[in-house]
């Protein structure tokens, strides 16, 4: 492998000749050979947006030449196009401020940008030019917010809308299909399958609303705080102008945080957002579990739903179909709950002016968003769209349910109704047979009072 020599304040170090990164990136690679988790590319792209914006603003403020601004912007645009992904190799397990990843971005932009500058006297410097008016302490949390907000808007929310649409269609389709309800895993009074699905749909819609409400706080950016929140080495207007420029570039209404001391040391906004993501996850756990329980069987379980047969379910039992999409979704949820614990603890470690758990926080949040977006899309396309009701089994369960006796309470009282239910259960008869044997009501009264359609309050 061909190498070149790079220099930083610690001296010389050899760097692969075909890579754009410099000395500080190389030192991080050599000092943190820990596991396989890398800084997500979503963070790198967020950094590219940020460095593009800071170059534009520094030029507007008279601190950076037009030639250097143009070179930085062009290099950033190439990063955003995915041209240089291999040049961002650093581990999550690095300095907790993310300094080395900030410098990784600065070094790549600087070296690539210099290829656009014919005048070698105007060469870009990774610190003096690309990092002008900035510190890792305000750029990394800013990139975190940009990355999270962008991924929510571009990946997660569209997948939520897709599954909500599917649930609405199923809700409408089965709104008149009466089935037996279940509480405590035991038979309860009837409802319709559409009503049951409406509960699932509302869970997802409510979670989306909470995510949107929480994510508004991510629009506040730390940029302009520099090292400790005072804004040293930055123009007083820098933070506000960069937020405005980022809004122009991304279409998202970013704003400068009103308190940069808070923005550097606290990640409560991210904890809040992830809490809403966890709420969505636990709702998905409930829905996935309901689906696989209701589809259990097909002959020895509940069997009220039929799931798509996407793949053979067993290596030994021919013809077996398993609820694999539900299983994938529920495993995703367990991972997200673990991520929430990591994020919450990491965010609690904001000692003095800086939280130094930033890389692990952003790694886990972005993993959660990816898992939710991909998991919801898979669950929707491979399970929910093809989900069908087994009307015969549903009707049989309604007919055999003893909890229809609840409709008799207003007419003969709770205790007599309970006596009828117990009699039917103990003697293995239908509810109607037990009711007529009791002498508490006539056949005509039973038919009038015990009507599942009247028990589900359909309009």
PyMOL commands that set and color helices and strands:
alter all, ss='L'
color gray80, all
select helices_A, chain A and resi 23-31+41-60+66-80+85-87+99-114+120-122+126-130+136-173+193-219+238-250+260-265+268-294+324-347+358-384+391-400+402-412+414-427+431-438+443-449+452-455
alter helices_A, ss='H'
color red, helices_A
select strands_A, chain A and resi 3-8+11-16+178-183+186-192+220-221+255-256+305-306+350-351+354-355+388-389
alter strands_A, ss='S'
color yellow, strands_A
deselect
rebuild
show_as cartoon
